Amino acid sequence: MAVGLDCIQSALQSIQGDLREIKFAADVDRRNAASQYTNLVAEVGATIGPIGARLELFAEHMEERLDRLEALLTKPG
């Protein structure tokens, strides 16, 4: 009977070791995914920032042109 218990104990220790390795791998994957998400957000922000600035300049330019057009249309004479 002692041989059977030793065998079971050995198998349980092996399973516990495997579970620790799986948990470690999952933790590493989760940290990597978080890091990749952070990098993606930074890249998207770096790309959108200049586009937003150009859009703002374009909107200002269009507003100036519309103001001039309105002045011409409302000019008496």
C-alpha positions as CSV (number, residue, x, y, z in Angstrom):
1,M,0.0,0.0,0.0
2,A,2.9,2.4,0.7
3,V,4.2,2.1,-2.9
4,G,0.8,3.3,-4.2
5,L,0.8,6.3,-1.9
6,D,4.4,7.2,-2.9
7,C,3.4,6.9,-6.5
8,I,0.3,9.2,-6.0
9,Q,2.4,11.7,-4.0
10,S,5.0,11.8,-6.8
11,A,2.3,12.3,-9.4
12,L,0.7,15.1,-7.4
13,Q,4.0,16.9,-7.0
14,S,4.6,16.6,-10.7
15,I,1.1,18.0,-11.5
16,Q,1.7,20.8,-9.0
17,G,5.0,21.6,-10.8
18,D,3.3,21.6,-14.2
19,L,0.5,23.9,-12.8
20,R,3.1,26.4,-11.5
21,E,4.8,26.4,-14.9
22,I,1.5,27.0,-16.7
23,K,0.6,29.8,-14.2
24,F,4.0,31.4,-14.8
25,A,3.6,31.2,-18.6
26,A,0.1,32.8,-18.4
27,D,1.4,35.6,-16.2
28,V,4.2,36.3,-18.7
29,D,1.7,36.3,-21.6
30,R,-0.6,38.7,-19.7
31,R,2.3,41.1,-19.0
32,N,3.5,40.9,-22.7
33,A,-0.1,41.6,-23.9
34,A,-0.4,44.6,-21.6
35,S,3.0,45.9,-22.9
36,Q,1.9,45.4,-26.5
37,Y,-1.3,47.2,-25.8
38,T,0.5,50.1,-24.3
39,N,2.9,50.3,-27.3
40,L,-0.1,50.2,-29.7
41,V,-1.8,53.0,-27.8
42,A,1.4,55.1,-28.0
43,E,1.8,54.5,-31.7
44,V,-1.8,55.4,-32.5
45,G,-1.5,58.5,-30.3
46,A,1.7,59.5,-32.1
47,T,-0.1,59.0,-35.5
48,I,-3.3,60.8,-34.6
49,G,-1.6,63.8,-32.9
50,P,-0.2,65.3,-36.1
51,I,-3.4,64.5,-38.0
52,G,-5.4,66.4,-35.4
53,A,-3.0,69.4,-35.6
54,R,-3.4,69.5,-39.4
55,L,-7.1,69.2,-39.2
56,E,-7.2,72.1,-36.7
57,L,-5.0,74.3,-39.1
58,F,-7.3,73.3,-42.0
59,A,-10.4,74.3,-40.0
60,E,-8.8,77.7,-39.1
61,H,-8.0,78.3,-42.7
62,M,-11.5,77.4,-43.8
63,E,-13.0,79.6,-41.2
64,E,-10.9,82.6,-42.4
65,R,-12.0,81.9,-46.0
66,L,-15.6,81.7,-45.0
67,D,-15.3,85.0,-43.0
68,R,-13.9,86.7,-46.1
69,L,-16.6,85.2,-48.3
70,E,-19.3,86.3,-45.9
71,A,-17.7,89.8,-45.8
72,L,-17.9,89.9,-49.6
73,L,-21.5,88.8,-49.7
74,T,-22.7,91.2,-47.1
75,K,-20.7,94.2,-48.5
76,P,-23.0,96.9,-49.6
77,G,-22.9,98.0,-53.2
